[in-house]
């Protein structure tokens, strides 16, 4: 055999050897691109696509109604509830990672797209504040400020919930002061001529304890200046039977009677609040589900669902356009957890199929369909 023929043979063998390596490299590149695209969509883009559909509700002002003069300023307020940041005792690291990442992406996306001026968190900011040690509390607070970081011009206010300071017989002055050191302790918050009262509803037991007496005295002192009220426990209602909507309580929970001072405020405490504060709007958390209730004299109470996937598949928050005389509310849904899980499962199935096709263990769906079409045409 001539030397040229031998060289040609070796070159052909080398090309045949490189061809499968090149194919493997292309398949690996394809798989990597798919994984990156799915992660980008499920962990970032889906929040923008979902929250982009939300918009601030329009609120009537005297100028809109044909009045003269300067229009009333409109405050854009965002209300969310029951974030339940997991602690050192019950918080599995994977649960923390998944649910806290979800809340961080949802909150940061909402801040960027919607530009609220004030954010209210209606209780149960933490899951284990009622028993956490000083070190565990400090760790939880650090994670909170990472998740809910915001620019200086945005105000963030939080109401204490039973998971933050404990129920009535678990709370004490130390836990309350610890919470108020992180979040502004003032009960009355005023901006653009609108007054908001932050109610520590856990302290409204009505048994005359020192903490309860102090809380009632504060409410009496500021009652004449109230426009709106926000608290953790909902005002008294028998159950959630009259609540509707896709984020209301499940059918098997709607007719479960509420326990006074546990699931809702007592009738006595509810009457006191409505009489002292004369609110035009009440927003509450605690139940993790949505509800709207009209109390005496037509006072609307809105129960805000949980903001976390840990408590519901379809979390949401409330957007409020508020003036000194009017308000308008709208709900903004976050991505559903099962949508993200379904996307991941579908992508994983596609990756497995692509790998099997490349390995020659399964026929390509395209070639299979093409062969079936050819057979159908020839018959």
Secondary structure as GFF3:
##gff-version 3
##sequence-region A 1 379
A	DSSP	alpha_helix	3	40	.	.	.	ID=ss1
A	DSSP	pi_helix	41	45	.	.	.	ID=ss2
A	DSSP	alpha_helix	46	51	.	.	.	ID=ss3
A	DSSP	beta_strand	75	80	.	.	.	ID=ss4
A	DSSP	alpha_helix	93	114	.	.	.	ID=ss5
A	DSSP	beta_strand	118	122	.	.	.	ID=ss6
A	DSSP	alpha_helix	134	147	.	.	.	ID=ss7
A	DSSP	beta_strand	155	159	.	.	.	ID=ss8
A	DSSP	alpha_helix	162	165	.	.	.	ID=ss9
A	DSSP	alpha_helix	173	182	.	.	.	ID=ss10
A	DSSP	beta_strand	188	191	.	.	.	ID=ss11
A	DSSP	beta_strand	194	199	.	.	.	ID=ss12
A	DSSP	three_ten_helix	201	203	.	.	.	ID=ss13
A	DSSP	alpha_helix	210	222	.	.	.	ID=ss14
A	DSSP	three_ten_helix	223	225	.	.	.	ID=ss15
A	DSSP	beta_strand	228	231	.	.	.	ID=ss16
A	DSSP	alpha_helix	251	254	.	.	.	ID=ss17
A	DSSP	alpha_helix	267	277	.	.	.	ID=ss18
A	DSSP	beta_strand	281	284	.	.	.	ID=ss19
A	DSSP	beta_strand	291	295	.	.	.	ID=ss20
A	DSSP	three_ten_helix	296	298	.	.	.	ID=ss21
A	DSSP	beta_strand	299	303	.	.	.	ID=ss22
A	DSSP	beta_strand	316	322	.	.	.	ID=ss23
A	DSSP	beta_strand	327	333	.	.	.	ID=ss24
A	DSSP	alpha_helix	337	358	.	.	.	ID=ss25
A	DSSP	alpha_helix	365	378	.	.	.	ID=ss26
###
